[in-house]
Amino acid sequence: MRISDFWRLMDDEFGAGYSRVLGSSLVLAGVGGKTAVEALASGRGPREVWLAICDVQDVPPERRLGRDIKPAAG
């Protein structure tokens, strides 16, 4: 997972504004007591950080891969 994918998942799940608040203020035990922004900056993988957020925020397993995007009709 790339960092851009991480932020897309965050925006999809929590909204563009609130995802940035969570990313910079929610301390995650699953990544060493750091915020998502700090964990990513220190080299933690975006997938690991995303799953830590999902655990703390009780994101259901069926939404942890992001929302389904229907293919364009062609």
trRosetta pair geometry for C-beta under 8 A, 3 or more apart (Angstrom, degrees):
i j d omega theta_ij theta_ji phi_ij phi_ji
1 5 4.8 -124 -165 82 85 135
1 6 6.2 99 146 -57 118 82
1 45 7.1 99 56 166 96 95
1 46 4.6 -123 108 86 107 111
1 47 4.2 133 22 -58 130 90
1 50 6.9 -60 125 4 165 141
2 5 4.8 103 56 3 73 101
2 6 7.2 -126 103 -6 44 86
2 46 6.5 28 127 22 15 157
3 6 5.2 -45 -152 29 40 120
3 7 6.6 34 153 -14 68 101
3 40 6.2 94 -119 -161 113 133
3 46 5.2 -165 -92 -77 49 134
4 7 6.0 -55 -150 39 33 105
4 8 6.4 38 150 -22 64 105
5 8 5.5 -52 -147 35 34 115
5 9 6.4 35 155 -18 66 104
5 46 6.5 114 71 125 92 148
6 9 6.0 -59 -155 36 28 109
6 10 6.4 28 150 -19 64 108
6 36 7.9 174 165 180 128 122
6 40 7.2 172 99 -97 167 135
6 46 3.7 -118 -57 -165 129 118
6 47 7.7 -120 -85 -59 99 38
6 49 6.5 27 -142 77 137 116
6 50 5.4 -139 -130 -62 85 111
7 10 5.3 -48 -143 37 37 116
7 11 6.2 39 156 -20 67 104
7 19 7.0 116 -155 138 67 137
7 23 7.9 3 -108 -80 82 154
8 11 5.8 -54 -146 38 29 110
8 12 6.2 29 155 -19 64 108
8 66 7.1 12 118 -119 100 136
9 12 5.7 -55 -144 38 29 111
9 13 6.1 17 162 -11 65 113
9 50 5.8 29 89 -136 149 131
9 66 5.1 -98 -107 -83 86 98
10 13 6.2 -67 -146 43 24 102
10 14 5.8 -34 179 32 65 113
10 19 3.7 116 146 -158 102 126
10 22 7.0 -164 -157 71 113 123
10 23 6.4 21 -152 -59 159 115
10 36 7.8 128 -93 146 141 168
10 50 7.6 -122 -58 -115 84 90
10 53 7.4 -13 -102 121 94 167
11 14 7.1 -78 -120 58 16 73
11 15 6.8 -28 -160 160 55 13
11 16 4.8 21 -137 -89 103 63
11 19 5.1 -91 -77 2 48 160
12 66 5.7 63 70 -146 161 83
12 67 5.3 -148 -177 1 132 108
13 19 7.3 107 65 -93 81 111
13 57 7.9 100 145 111 132 147
13 59 6.1 -19 -152 -117 142 131
13 63 6.5 116 -109 151 104 120
13 66 8.0 -100 -47 -114 95 56
14 18 4.6 -122 154 97 101 108
14 19 4.4 137 74 -75 115 77
14 22 5.9 -42 169 0 172 145
14 57 7.7 -60 -79 -165 118 161
15 18 4.6 59 67 26 104 105
15 19 6.3 -171 77 -22 46 89
16 19 6.2 -54 -142 26 20 113
16 20 7.4 17 160 -15 54 103
17 20 6.4 -65 -167 30 32 106
17 21 7.0 25 146 -14 66 107
18 21 5.3 -53 -152 36 45 115
18 22 6.2 45 151 -19 73 102
19 22 5.7 -52 -148 39 33 111
19 23 6.1 36 153 -23 65 109
20 23 5.5 -52 -142 37 31 115
20 24 6.3 9 164 -2 64 111
21 24 6.5 -74 -148 46 23 94
21 25 5.8 -23 172 18 65 123
22 25 6.7 -83 -127 51 18 84
22 26 4.8 -3 -163 -5 67 128
22 36 7.0 38 126 6 79 134
22 53 6.8 81 152 -144 125 123
22 57 7.5 6 -145 -72 143 138
23 26 7.4 -1 -59 31 12 98
23 35 6.6 85 159 161 42 104
23 36 4.2 -79 -142 68 67 124
23 37 5.1 88 151 -45 91 91
24 35 5.7 40 -158 161 24 152
24 36 7.5 -67 -53 54 33 88
24 37 4.9 19 -96 -5 66 141
25 35 6.3 54 -14 -119 6 132
26 35 6.2 112 65 -132 49 82
26 36 6.9 29 66 -14 97 98
26 53 7.0 88 97 -121 142 89
26 56 6.6 147 170 112 127 151
26 57 7.9 -8 -158 -59 163 104
27 33 5.9 1 179 -166 109 58
27 34 6.9 -150 -144 133 71 6
27 35 5.9 -58 -92 -72 51 65
28 31 4.7 34 99 29 118 98
28 32 8.0 35 92 45 81 47
28 33 7.3 -161 77 -105 45 15
28 34 6.4 -27 51 70 88 54
28 35 6.9 106 3 -128 92 24
28 36 6.6 74 -12 -62 136 67
28 39 6.7 -34 57 -36 127 145
28 49 7.2 124 65 -146 168 69
28 52 4.4 72 -177 145 135 127
28 53 6.6 -62 -96 -70 135 60
28 56 6.1 -115 -116 -29 82 145
29 32 7.9 119 -170 -7 34 5
29 33 6.0 18 -111 -75 50 64
29 52 7.7 -168 64 -159 52 112
29 56 7.8 139 23 -80 86 115
30 48 7.6 -164 138 169 105 82
30 51 7.3 -120 145 103 153 82
30 52 3.4 -167 78 -122 129 105
30 55 6.1 100 -42 51 150 142
30 56 7.5 -134 2 -39 118 102
31 34 5.4 -75 108 51 100 97
31 36 7.7 90 43 -102 156 48
31 39 4.0 10 146 -117 145 143
31 44 5.2 36 -152 -136 120 167
31 48 6.4 119 -95 132 106 104
31 49 5.7 22 -70 -102 155 71
31 52 5.0 -80 -25 -42 100 172
32 39 7.0 146 45 -106 99 98
32 44 7.8 -157 17 -71 115 136
34 38 3.9 -130 -176 95 110 119
34 39 4.4 147 93 -60 124 80
34 42 6.7 -92 -132 11 174 139
34 44 7.7 170 67 -7 137 144
35 38 4.6 93 50 10 78 103
35 39 6.8 -144 90 -7 38 88
36 39 5.7 -56 -143 38 29 111
36 40 6.2 28 159 -17 65 107
36 49 5.0 105 -139 178 83 121
36 52 7.7 175 -93 78 85 114
36 53 6.1 11 -79 -64 127 122
37 40 6.0 -56 -147 37 26 108
37 41 6.3 25 155 -17 62 111
38 41 5.7 -59 -147 40 29 111
38 42 6.2 21 157 -15 66 111
39 42 5.9 -62 -146 40 28 106
39 44 4.0 -34 169 37 90 143
39 48 7.7 -130 159 100 130 102
39 49 4.9 156 100 -101 133 115
39 52 7.6 175 -96 49 180 153
40 44 6.1 -77 -81 63 33 88
40 46 6.4 38 -112 -89 107 72
40 49 5.8 -28 -62 -41 85 167
44 48 5.4 -111 174 80 98 126
44 49 5.5 109 116 -55 120 101
45 48 4.4 90 65 5 91 106
45 49 6.9 -164 92 -5 47 86
46 49 5.6 -58 -146 40 34 111
46 50 6.0 37 155 -23 68 107
47 50 5.6 -53 -144 36 30 113
47 51 6.3 26 158 -16 64 106
48 51 6.1 -57 -148 38 27 107
48 52 6.5 30 152 -21 62 107
49 52 5.6 -54 -150 34 32 114
49 53 6.6 32 152 -18 65 103
50 53 5.8 -56 -153 36 32 110
50 54 6.4 35 149 -21 65 106
50 64 7.6 122 141 -165 107 84
51 54 5.3 -48 -145 35 36 117
51 55 6.5 42 154 -23 65 101
51 64 7.1 44 -106 -160 72 126
52 55 5.8 -50 -151 31 31 113
52 56 6.6 23 155 -12 64 107
53 56 6.0 -60 -147 41 32 105
53 57 5.7 4 164 4 70 118
53 59 7.4 36 117 -6 78 130
54 57 6.3 -69 -131 53 22 94
54 58 7.9 -107 172 73 53 2
54 59 3.9 -79 -141 48 79 119
54 64 5.2 38 -128 -112 157 103
55 58 7.8 18 178 -71 24 38
55 59 8.0 -41 -32 32 24 86
59 63 5.4 -113 177 85 95 110
59 64 5.8 121 117 -81 116 77
60 63 5.2 75 65 15 83 101
60 64 7.5 -130 99 -30 43 85
61 64 5.6 -40 -151 1 39 121
63 66 7.5 54 -177 -91 59 7
63 67 7.2 -1 -141 -73 84 65
71 74 8.0 -65 144 -3 102 104
